[in-house]
């Protein structure tokens, strides 16, 4: 999903930086196709599409153009297929999942007793920071100081990129705005109990790449004012620091030499050497598959007399197991 998002974003920026509509048709088609593939890959891409759609509409309205109506029509034609894919996915699957999940309660507003909206947002912003940072931060006062620095850096970036007619400034400024918009979207849906905000969750794969792009854009502007040898030296120091910290984090990451849940699977196989049917929830289905990935898997669709249960048939040689998977 992240791959398709970044690929479509490259096309989006190329479309924006062209002086006129001529020659941008292929880029618009490429953007729509890759954005749709991102939506098919994971729901967090919806926030990306919403963010760039808002930016495209605003730019179509405020940029000098012979016909504002034609500019808006081009954006409508570009985003229509992507929005159709999103609507299809929402109606067929995402809508029923837009609710509070028990194991993610801390990341929905109102699930922590006595917590205000501001406290919820601040707590989970700090959770996200700790997820992205190689050093965990426990003190909220220190985090507030760092958050203020982020806001100053974001505002300073936009000020440095204020001359949007310069070739590099518009894509950089759009990237900063898109990152802010997507973060706000995630906050709002977390407040509405529709999608979790904060913690070790999938939206990290959306926010983190864009935060990196924002940092690179800011560094590009700051180093442009210093001698080139010094800029290269700073880039080298930054690169070495990233390698060192990355290696330290890699070494600290726990290593499990065997496939996860191996002991539990061995016990299951001992207790039930030839089961005709197995019932699992949606998460234990993953563990079961990891230990039966050499079997042939076929979906039989929803259970006939048990709504909410999906049925699979797996076979290997003359052995056969029917699996019932619950939605929760």
Secondary structure as a PSIPRED ss2 file (coil, helix, strand):
# PSIPRED VFORMAT (PSIPRED V4.0)

   1 X C   1.000  0.000  0.000
   2 X H   0.000  1.000  0.000
   3 X H   0.000  1.000  0.000
   4 X H   0.000  1.000  0.000
   5 X H   0.000  1.000  0.000
   6 X H   0.000  1.000  0.000
   7 X H   0.000  1.000  0.000
   8 X H   0.000  1.000  0.000
   9 X H   0.000  1.000  0.000
  10 X H   0.000  1.000  0.000
  11 X H   0.000  1.000  0.000
  12 X H   0.000  1.000  0.000
  13 X H   0.000  1.000  0.000
  14 X H   0.000  1.000  0.000
  15 X H   0.000  1.000  0.000
  16 X H   0.000  1.000  0.000
  17 X C   1.000  0.000  0.000
  18 X C   1.000  0.000  0.000
  19 X C   1.000  0.000  0.000
  20 X C   1.000  0.000  0.000
  21 X C   1.000  0.000  0.000
  22 X C   1.000  0.000  0.000
  23 X C   1.000  0.000  0.000
  24 X C   1.000  0.000  0.000
  25 X H   0.000  1.000  0.000
  26 X H   0.000  1.000  0.000
  27 X H   0.000  1.000  0.000
  28 X H   0.000  1.000  0.000
  29 X H   0.000  1.000  0.000
  30 X H   0.000  1.000  0.000
  31 X H   0.000  1.000  0.000
  32 X H   0.000  1.000  0.000
  33 X H   0.000  1.000  0.000
  34 X H   0.000  1.000  0.000
  35 X H   0.000  1.000  0.000
  36 X H   0.000  1.000  0.000
  37 X H   0.000  1.000  0.000
  38 X H   0.000  1.000  0.000
  39 X H   0.000  1.000  0.000
  40 X H   0.000  1.000  0.000
  41 X H   0.000  1.000  0.000
  42 X C   1.000  0.000  0.000
  43 X C   1.000  0.000  0.000
  44 X C   1.000  0.000  0.000
  45 X H   0.000  1.000  0.000
  46 X H   0.000  1.000  0.000
  47 X H   0.000  1.000  0.000
  48 X H   0.000  1.000  0.000
  49 X H   0.000  1.000  0.000
  50 X H   0.000  1.000  0.000
  51 X H   0.000  1.000  0.000
  52 X H   0.000  1.000  0.000
  53 X H   0.000  1.000  0.000
  54 X H   0.000  1.000  0.000
  55 X H   0.000  1.000  0.000
  56 X H   0.000  1.000  0.000
  57 X H   0.000  1.000  0.000
  58 X H   0.000  1.000  0.000
  59 X H   0.000  1.000  0.000
  60 X H   0.000  1.000  0.000
  61 X H   0.000  1.000  0.000
  62 X H   0.000  1.000  0.000
  63 X C   1.000  0.000  0.000
  64 X C   1.000  0.000  0.000
  65 X C   1.000  0.000  0.000
  66 X C   1.000  0.000  0.000
  67 X C   1.000  0.000  0.000
  68 X H   0.000  1.000  0.000
  69 X H   0.000  1.000  0.000
  70 X H   0.000  1.000  0.000
  71 X H   0.000  1.000  0.000
  72 X H   0.000  1.000  0.000
  73 X H   0.000  1.000  0.000
  74 X H   0.000  1.000  0.000
  75 X H   0.000  1.000  0.000
  76 X H   0.000  1.000  0.000
  77 X H   0.000  1.000  0.000
  78 X H   0.000  1.000  0.000
  79 X H   0.000  1.000  0.000
  80 X H   0.000  1.000  0.000
  81 X H   0.000  1.000  0.000
  82 X H   0.000  1.000  0.000
  83 X H   0.000  1.000  0.000
  84 X H   0.000  1.000  0.000
  85 X H   0.000  1.000  0.000
  86 X H   0.000  1.000  0.000
  87 X H   0.000  1.000  0.000
  88 X H   0.000  1.000  0.000
  89 X H   0.000  1.000  0.000
  90 X H   0.000  1.000  0.000
  91 X H   0.000  1.000  0.000
  92 X H   0.000  1.000  0.000
  93 X H   0.000  1.000  0.000
  94 X H   0.000  1.000  0.000
  95 X H   0.000  1.000  0.000
  96 X H   0.000  1.000  0.000
  97 X H   0.000  1.000  0.000
  98 X C   1.000  0.000  0.000
  99 X C   1.000  0.000  0.000
 100 X C   1.000  0.000  0.000
 101 X C   1.000  0.000  0.000
 102 X H   0.000  1.000  0.000
 103 X H   0.000  1.000  0.000
 104 X H   0.000  1.000  0.000
 105 X H   0.000  1.000  0.000
 106 X H   0.000  1.000  0.000
 107 X H   0.000  1.000  0.000
 108 X C   1.000  0.000  0.000
 109 X C   1.000  0.000  0.000
 110 X C   1.000  0.000  0.000
 111 X C   1.000  0.000  0.000
 112 X C   1.000  0.000  0.000
 113 X C   1.000  0.000  0.000
 114 X C   1.000  0.000  0.000
 115 X C   1.000  0.000  0.000
 116 X C   1.000  0.000  0.000
 117 X H   0.000  1.000  0.000
 118 X H   0.000  1.000  0.000
 119 X H   0.000  1.000  0.000
 120 X H   0.000  1.000  0.000
 121 X H   0.000  1.000  0.000
 122 X H   0.000  1.000  0.000
 123 X H   0.000  1.000  0.000
 124 X H   0.000  1.000  0.000
 125 X H   0.000  1.000  0.000
 126 X H   0.000  1.000  0.000
 127 X H   0.000  1.000  0.000
 128 X H   0.000  1.000  0.000
 129 X H   0.000  1.000  0.000
 130 X H   0.000  1.000  0.000
 131 X H   0.000  1.000  0.000
 132 X H   0.000  1.000  0.000
 133 X C   1.000  0.000  0.000
 134 X C   1.000  0.000  0.000
 135 X C   1.000  0.000  0.000
 136 X C   1.000  0.000  0.000
 137 X C   1.000  0.000  0.000
 138 X C   1.000  0.000  0.000
 139 X C   1.000  0.000  0.000
 140 X H   0.000  1.000  0.000
 141 X H   0.000  1.000  0.000
 142 X H   0.000  1.000  0.000
 143 X H   0.000  1.000  0.000
 144 X H   0.000  1.000  0.000
 145 X H   0.000  1.000  0.000
 146 X H   0.000  1.000  0.000
 147 X H   0.000  1.000  0.000
 148 X H   0.000  1.000  0.000
 149 X H   0.000  1.000  0.000
 150 X H   0.000  1.000  0.000
 151 X H   0.000  1.000  0.000
 152 X H   0.000  1.000  0.000
 153 X H   0.000  1.000  0.000
 154 X H   0.000  1.000  0.000
 155 X H   0.000  1.000  0.000
 156 X H   0.000  1.000  0.000
 157 X H   0.000  1.000  0.000
 158 X H   0.000  1.000  0.000
 159 X H   0.000  1.000  0.000
 160 X H   0.000  1.000  0.000
 161 X C   1.000  0.000  0.000
 162 X C   1.000  0.000  0.000
 163 X C   1.000  0.000  0.000
 164 X C   1.000  0.000  0.000
 165 X C   1.000  0.000  0.000
 166 X C   1.000  0.000  0.000
 167 X H   0.000  1.000  0.000
 168 X H   0.000  1.000  0.000
 169 X H   0.000  1.000  0.000
 170 X H   0.000  1.000  0.000
 171 X H   0.000  1.000  0.000
 172 X H   0.000  1.000  0.000
 173 X H   0.000  1.000  0.000
 174 X H   0.000  1.000  0.000
 175 X H   0.000  1.000  0.000
 176 X H   0.000  1.000  0.000
 177 X H   0.000  1.000  0.000
 178 X H   0.000  1.000  0.000
 179 X H   0.000  1.000  0.000
 180 X H   0.000  1.000  0.000
 181 X H   0.000  1.000  0.000
 182 X H   0.000  1.000  0.000
 183 X H   0.000  1.000  0.000
 184 X H   0.000  1.000  0.000
 185 X H   0.000  1.000  0.000
 186 X H   0.000  1.000  0.000
 187 X H   0.000  1.000  0.000
 188 X H   0.000  1.000  0.000
 189 X H   0.000  1.000  0.000
 190 X H   0.000  1.000  0.000
 191 X H   0.000  1.000  0.000
 192 X C   1.000  0.000  0.000
 193 X C   1.000  0.000  0.000
 194 X C   1.000  0.000  0.000
 195 X C   1.000  0.000  0.000
 196 X C   1.000  0.000  0.000
 197 X C   1.000  0.000  0.000
 198 X C   1.000  0.000  0.000
 199 X C   1.000  0.000  0.000
 200 X C   1.000  0.000  0.000
 201 X C   1.000  0.000  0.000
 202 X C   1.000  0.000  0.000
 203 X C   1.000  0.000  0.000
 204 X H   0.000  1.000  0.000
 205 X H   0.000  1.000  0.000
 206 X H   0.000  1.000  0.000
 207 X H   0.000  1.000  0.000
 208 X H   0.000  1.000  0.000
 209 X H   0.000  1.000  0.000
 210 X H   0.000  1.000  0.000
 211 X H   0.000  1.000  0.000
 212 X H   0.000  1.000  0.000
 213 X H   0.000  1.000  0.000
 214 X H   0.000  1.000  0.000
 215 X H   0.000  1.000  0.000
 216 X H   0.000  1.000  0.000
 217 X H   0.000  1.000  0.000
 218 X H   0.000  1.000  0.000
 219 X H   0.000  1.000  0.000
 220 X H   0.000  1.000  0.000
 221 X H   0.000  1.000  0.000
 222 X H   0.000  1.000  0.000
 223 X H   0.000  1.000  0.000
 224 X C   1.000  0.000  0.000
 225 X C   1.000  0.000  0.000
 226 X C   1.000  0.000  0.000
 227 X C   1.000  0.000  0.000
 228 X H   0.000  1.000  0.000
 229 X H   0.000  1.000  0.000
 230 X H   0.000  1.000  0.000
 231 X H   0.000  1.000  0.000
 232 X H   0.000  1.000  0.000
 233 X H   0.000  1.000  0.000
 234 X H   0.000  1.000  0.000
 235 X H   0.000  1.000  0.000
 236 X H   0.000  1.000  0.000
 237 X H   0.000  1.000  0.000
 238 X H   0.000  1.000  0.000
 239 X H   0.000  1.000  0.000
 240 X H   0.000  1.000  0.000
 241 X H   0.000  1.000  0.000
 242 X H   0.000  1.000  0.000
 243 X H   0.000  1.000  0.000
 244 X H   0.000  1.000  0.000
 245 X H   0.000  1.000  0.000
 246 X H   0.000  1.000  0.000
 247 X H   0.000  1.000  0.000
 248 X H   0.000  1.000  0.000
 249 X H   0.000  1.000  0.000
 250 X H   0.000  1.000  0.000
 251 X H   0.000  1.000  0.000
 252 X H   0.000  1.000  0.000
 253 X C   1.000  0.000  0.000
 254 X C   1.000  0.000  0.000
 255 X C   1.000  0.000  0.000
 256 X C   1.000  0.000  0.000
 257 X C   1.000  0.000  0.000
 258 X C   1.000  0.000  0.000
 259 X C   1.000  0.000  0.000
 260 X C   1.000  0.000  0.000
 261 X C   1.000  0.000  0.000
 262 X H   0.000  1.000  0.000
 263 X H   0.000  1.000  0.000
 264 X H   0.000  1.000  0.000
 265 X H   0.000  1.000  0.000
 266 X H   0.000  1.000  0.000
 267 X H   0.000  1.000  0.000
 268 X H   0.000  1.000  0.000
 269 X H   0.000  1.000  0.000
 270 X H   0.000  1.000  0.000
 271 X H   0.000  1.000  0.000
 272 X C   1.000  0.000  0.000
 273 X C   1.000  0.000  0.000
 274 X C   1.000  0.000  0.000
 275 X C   1.000  0.000  0.000
 276 X C   1.000  0.000  0.000
 277 X E   0.000  0.000  1.000
 278 X E   0.000  0.000  1.000
 279 X E   0.000  0.000  1.000
 280 X E   0.000  0.000  1.000
 281 X C   1.000  0.000  0.000
 282 X C   1.000  0.000  0.000
 283 X C   1.000  0.000  0.000
 284 X H   0.000  1.000  0.000
 285 X H   0.000  1.000  0.000
 286 X H   0.000  1.000  0.000
 287 X H   0.000  1.000  0.000
 288 X H   0.000  1.000  0.000
 289 X H   0.000  1.000  0.000
 290 X H   0.000  1.000  0.000
 291 X C   1.000  0.000  0.000
 292 X C   1.000  0.000  0.000
 293 X C   1.000  0.000  0.000
 294 X C   1.000  0.000  0.000
 295 X C   1.000  0.000  0.000
 296 X E   0.000  0.000  1.000
 297 X E   0.000  0.000  1.000
 298 X E   0.000  0.000  1.000
 299 X E   0.000  0.000  1.000
 300 X E   0.000  0.000  1.000
 301 X E   0.000  0.000  1.000
 302 X E   0.000  0.000  1.000
 303 X C   1.000  0.000  0.000
 304 X C   1.000  0.000  0.000
 305 X C   1.000  0.000  0.000
 306 X C   1.000  0.000  0.000
 307 X C   1.000  0.000  0.000
 308 X C   1.000  0.000  0.000
 309 X E   0.000  0.000  1.000
 310 X E   0.000  0.000  1.000
 311 X E   0.000  0.000  1.000
 312 X E   0.000  0.000  1.000
 313 X E   0.000  0.000  1.000
 314 X E   0.000  0.000  1.000
 315 X E   0.000  0.000  1.000
 316 X E   0.000  0.000  1.000
 317 X C   1.000  0.000  0.000
 318 X C   1.000  0.000  0.000
 319 X E   0.000  0.000  1.000
 320 X E   0.000  0.000  1.000
 321 X E   0.000  0.000  1.000
 322 X E   0.000  0.000  1.000
 323 X E   0.000  0.000  1.000
 324 X E   0.000  0.000  1.000
 325 X E   0.000  0.000  1.000
 326 X E   0.000  0.000  1.000
 327 X C   1.000  0.000  0.000
 328 X C   1.000  0.000  0.000
